[in-house]
Amino acid sequence: MPTGALPDAEFPKPVDTSPPGGYQGVFSRRMDTERTAQGTAGEIPSPDMKVVEEMQQGIVAGFLDVQQAKAEGKPVVWTSVLLPREIFQAMDVAAVYGNVLGSYASIFGLSAKYCQLAEESGLSRDVCAVHRCMLGLAVCDEREELFDLAFAKPDIAIGSNFPCMSESKSFLLVADRYRLPTYFVDTPLGPGGRGRPAPDHAVAYYVAQLRGMIDFLVSHGHRFDMERLKEEVAFTKALNTLFEEIDRYKMAVPLPIKAYDNVIAATAPLVLPKRLRTMAIFERLRDELRERVEKGVGVVPDEKLRLLWIGMPPLCDFKLLDYPERRGAVVAKSMLEFLTGFNLDPRLMDPEKPLESIARAQLASPANPPLGAMIDYFVQATKDYRIDGVVSVVKRTCGIIPGIQRLNKEAIREATGVPSIVFDLDGVDAREYDAAATKASLDAFIDVLLARKGAA
């Protein structure tokens, strides 16, 4: 494979394609517009922690990098945020992450519009709602200001089946729409349990898949440098070690971080632009959490219950995760934290063997089927976070999450005695979301948990 990176002098001068007021200005205007349309302030959540607010601003500012690359004539890649970020960082790949855009579209109240556009393009309403959001956004001709800035017409597309099969098909709609060259990364099944090593043959196969992706990127104008990849793997190893420390502060009672902040902080390592993706910002997250823990600052003044949320959170009504707080209940842990794909074991990572390290760590991720590791992960989280009750929501258009909820419920009950509630909630497509029914289910479950705790 070709090695070597262009010196800075060979790159064109930066082109200012940012909108008036910058990307954060667009973000703020969209927030204000949405709140006005909903007739009430605060329906779209805002970060509670200062450092997390900066992360969110950085994520939005990162959209500029894609526009900058497009203006400079560099190839833009349509892909999944769950593919190894280290390779994209090392090769300076400007990527449009469809699943991130789809999620943001739902958070900003646009899921009905973009899901409908995707369905008019031929997708069934039974396809994952996140994917319908992102594909509707990708194939339409006119978008809202923020998403017009976030989306750049791609030049190539890379698909995968990690962790779900929807990924393997949805990217093809974008490829057909823009007549793109494509590459597909086939991810083998994981070892089947937390702490179990992936078999060598699976690691070797996945490494070959990643090498093929690198060759594909090189053939379309990107450059590969093994030393830069080693640096990125070293960074990931250090950052995941830091996140283990951060997680220990998150486990504190009272809970020091709100659910929305948790999701943004867990997503930031994947989607922050390189200039902002530094150890310093995550060390500040740790320090701010440590200060809150030492001072006994919690999400609610009188914490009574701690909840674990398994399943997709209600993106179209993210404030629902705050709803239990009025009764002293907090969502201490959410499934979305590891669905970002950044829950990698630093002990499996050796910067001198970067591709093998990426393969071993990602195959062992609890997000990777056959889901044994996911069950073990939630059992352990129930213990570590001192959970009182598990909220398991079934997203109708998902093929993985509904099938595992009963297994999670039984495993958690057997290992810890903690009860679960399982109910339907497709919180991505607003057309299928019933806020009143969802709040009624949560209220009933909290009543049971409070009575149970009182009796104990």
N, C-alpha and C positions, 0 to 999 in steps of 0.2 A: 504493500500500500504506500502511496506517496506520503512523504513526510515533509515537515517544514511549514512555517506560517509566513505569510507576507509581512514584511516590516511595516510599521505604522505609516511610513512615508508613501507607501504604494497605495494606500487607501484614499479614496476621494475625501475632500473636505466635507465635514458634517453639513447636512442640509436641514434647516429649521422648518420642520413640517408640523410643529406643535400648534394647537389652536390658541386663540386669545385666552389668557389666563392660565394656560397650561392644562395638562390632563387632569390635575386635581380640580381645576376650575370647572371642567366638563363634568367631573364626578359630582361636585357639589351642586351644579345646576341640575343635573339629573335627579339628585336626591330631593332638591327643593320642588322640582316639577312633579315627582312621584308623590311626595307628601301632600302637595296641593290637590292633586287628582284624587287622592284617597280621602281628603277632607280631614285629616288628622295628622299631627306631627309624630314622628318617631316610628312609623310603621316599618320603614327600612332601618335596620339596626345601625348604630354607629359604635365603633370600638370604645371600650371603657378605659383601656390602658393607653397611655401616651405612646409608648413604643409600638404598640399594635396599630394605632392610628397611622404612624409613620410607615409601617409595613404595608398597610392598605394603600396609602398614597403611592408608595413605591411600586406596588403591583400595577396600579393604573398607569403610572409614569412609564412602566416597562413597555406599554403598548407603542410608545414612541420608537423603541428600538426596532420593531418590525417595520414601521413606516420608514425609518431611516435606512434600513437595509434595502427596502424596496426602491427608495429614491436613488440609492447608490448602485442599483442594478444587480444586487446580490440575490440569489435564489431564496425564496421564502417557502418554508415547509409547513404544510398542514399535517398535524399529528396529534398524538395523545400526550397529556401531561404525565401519564404513568409510564412512559418509556424512559430509559435511563437518562436523566438530566445531565449526568457527567459527560456523556459523549457529545451532546448538543453544546454544552458549555465549552468543551475543549476544541470543538470545531467551529465555534462562533456561528452557530446555526440560528437564524432568525425564524422562530417558530410561531405559528398561530395554533394555540392549544384549544381545539374545538370544545372539549368537555369543560374547560374553564369558562369559555364564552357562553356555553349553554347554561351553566350554573348561574352566572351573573345575569343572564337574560331573565331567568326565573326570579332571582332576588329583586330585580328592578321591575317586576310586575309585567313582563312582556311575554310570558310563557304561552298564553293563549294565542297570541298573534303568531309567534314563530312555530309553535306546534302545528297550527292550522296551515301555515305555508308549507311546512314539511309534508303534511298529509296531502296537500294539493299537488305536491311533487311526486306522489306515489307511495309514500311511507304509510304503513298501517298504523292505526292509533294504538296498537299493541306493542309497538317498538318503544324502547326505553325513552321516557319523557325528556331526560337530559339530552339524548341524542337527537330527538325531534326538535328541541329548542336550538341546538347548535346547527343542525342541518337547515332548518328554516332560515336561520340568520345567514348561513353561508350562501344559500342559493337565491336569496331575494335581491332585488335591484336597489332598494332604498332602505337604509337603516337609520336608527336614531343616532344622534351626534356621537355619543360615547362609543357605540358599537361600529360606527363607520370608521372611527379612529382605531379601534381595536382590531378590526378585520382588514387584512391586506390580501389581495388576490394571490393565492399560492401558485408556486411554480412546480412543485412536486408534492406528493402525498406519501406518508408512511403510516401504515395501519398496524394493528396488533390485536391479539385476543386476550390481553392482560388487563383486567382480570375477567372480563366477560366477553361473550361472543358478539354482542352488539358492536363492539369496537371493530371486529373483523369485517363487518359489512358496511357500517355507516360511512366510513371514509371513502367508500367507492362512489357514493352519490356526489361527493365533492369532486372526486377525480373525474367522473363523467361530466359534471357541470362545466369544469374548466379544462377538460382534456389533458389531464396531468399524467406524467410518468409515476408509477407507484412501486412501492416496496412493502412487503408484509413481514412482520416479525412474529414468528410463531413461538410462544412461550410454553414450555412443557409444564406439566403439573408439578406442584411442590411436594415436599417430603411427607405431608399429611399430618404433621403435629408440631407444636411449638418446641423448639430446641432440638429437633431432629435435623441432621445434615441432609442436604439434597444429594442424591446419588451422583457419582462422578459422570455417568453417561448423560444424565440430564444437564449437568453443568456444561459438559463439552458441546452438547447440541445447542444450548442457548448461546454459548460463546460464538459458535459458528454463525448463528442467526445475527448476532450483534456485529460480527465482522462483515457479514453481507450488507447490513445497513450502512456501515462505514464506507464500504466500497461503493454503494449506491450514491451516498452523499458526495464522495470524491468525484464520481463520474458526472455529477451535476454541478461542479464548480466549487465545492468546499475542499478544505485542506485538513489533513489529519496529522497530528503530532503526538506520538506516544508519550513523550515527556509531559505535555500539557494534560493528557488524560490521567497520568499518574498524580499530577498535582490536584486534579479535580477529585479523584478518589481519596486522596489524603484529606482534602477539605471535607468530603462527605463523612469520612471516618471520624474526624475531629468534631464535626457538627452533630453527628448522631450520639457521640459520647456526651457532648454538652446537653443534648435533648434528654438523655437519661437523667441528668441532674435536674433539668427543668421539670421533668415529670415528677420527681420526688416532691418538689414544691407544689405542684398541682394537686397532689394527693392530700394536702394539708386540710385539716378541719379547723375553722370554717374554710370553704372553698374560696381561693383567692382570685380566680379568673372566671369571667363569664363565658358561656358556651360559644357565642359568636367570636369573641377574641381568641378562644381556643382554636377555632377552625381557621381563622386568618393566620394565626401564628404557625399552625401546622402546614398550611399551604404555601406560606412565604418562601421556604427554601427551594421550592420547585419553580416558582413563577416570578420571583424578584429578578430584576435585571442584574447583570453581573456586577455592575459598579456599586450596587446596593446590597448584594448578597455577600455579606461579610460576617465574620465571627463576631464583630463588635456589636452589631444590632441584636444578635441573639444572646450575647452576653448581657446586654442591657435588659432583655426580656427576663433572663434569669435573675438579675439583680433586683429588678422591680418586683418580681414575684417573691423573692427572698425577703425584701423589705415589708411587703404586705403580710407575709406569714409571720415574721418576727413581731409585727405590730398587731397581729390578730385581726387584720382587715379582711372581711369576707364579702361575698356577693350579696348576701342578705344579712341583716343585723342579728337575726335569731334563727340560725339554721336548724331545721327539724328533720329534714329528709335529704338523702343524696340519691340521685337517679342516674342510671346508665341508659343511654339511648342507643339502641341497636337498630340499624336501618337508616335510610336516607332522612336527614332532617328536613323539615318543611321549608324548602328554599323560597317558595312563593309567599311564605309567611314566617320568616325566620324568627320574628319576635315571639313566636309560639314557644320557643325554647325558654323564654323568660317567664312565660305564663305561670308555671308552678311556683315562682318565687314569691308571689303574693301570699302564699300559704306556708312560706318557709322551706320550700323544697327547691333544690338546685340540680341542674343537669351537670354532674361532675365529670362525665366522660361521654364522648360521642363517637359513633362509628366513623364519621367522616374524617376523624383525625388520622386513621391509618389508611383510609381509602385514597388519601392524597399520594400514597405510594412511598412516603418518606420514612416509614417505620422499618428501618434497616438495622440489622445487628452489626455494630461496629467491630465486634470480635471476628466477624467473617470477612473483614475487608483488609487486604494487604495492598498498599499502593504500588508495590513492585509487580503485582499481578493484577492489573486494573480490570481487565475484562472478566477474568475468572472471579474476582471479588464482587463485581457488579452482579454477575450471574448467580453466585451462591447466595448473596444477600437478598436479591429480589425473589428468587425461587423460594426462599424460606420465609418471605413476608406473609403475615396472616391474611393478606388480601388475595393470595394466590390459591385457587382451588387445588386439592379437593376439600378444603375448608376445615380439616381437622385442626390446623394451626389457628384458624379464626375462632373456633370454639374454645380452644385452650387459652387464647388471648383474652376472651371475654370472661372466662372463669377467673383468670388471674386478676383482671381489672376489677372485677367485683370484690375481690379480697383487698387489693391494694388501695382502692378508692373508698373502701368502707361503704359500699352501696347498700341502700335499704330496699330498693325496688328497681326492676328492669322494665323499661318501656321498649317493646319490640314492635316496630311498625312494618307493615307489609306493603311494599310498592308494587302495584298490580303489574306494571310494565317491566319488572325486573325478573330475570330468570334465576338469579342466585339467592338474593336476600330472602324471598318468601320461603324457599326450600330449607333454609337453615334456622329459621326462627324457632321452630318446635325443638330442634336438636339443642339449640342454645338454652332454651328455657329449661329443658330436662337436665342438661349438664350443670347449669348454674344452681338449680334447685338441689341436685344431688350433692354437689361439692360444698355449697355454702348455706343452703336453706333459704336463700333470698328468692322471693316470689317475682313473677313476671306477668305483664299484661301484653297480649298480642292483639293488635287490631289493624284494620286497613287504613292506610294513609299514603296516597300519592301526592306528596307535597311539592312536586315540581310543576306539573300541568295544573294551572289554577282552575281549569274547567272541571277537574276531578277532585278538587280539594273542598272539604266540608269543615269549616272552622268550628262551627257549633258542635258538631258530632265529636270532633277531635277533643275539644275542651271538655265535653261531657265525659268522655272516656278517661281523660287525665284526672278530672275531679273525682270520679268514682274510685280510681286506683289510689289516689292520694288519701281519700277517706279510709280505705282499707289499710293502707300503710300506717297512717296515724293511729288508727285503732289498734293495729297489731303492735306498734311500738309502745303505745300506752299500756297495753295489757302486759307486755314483756317487762 
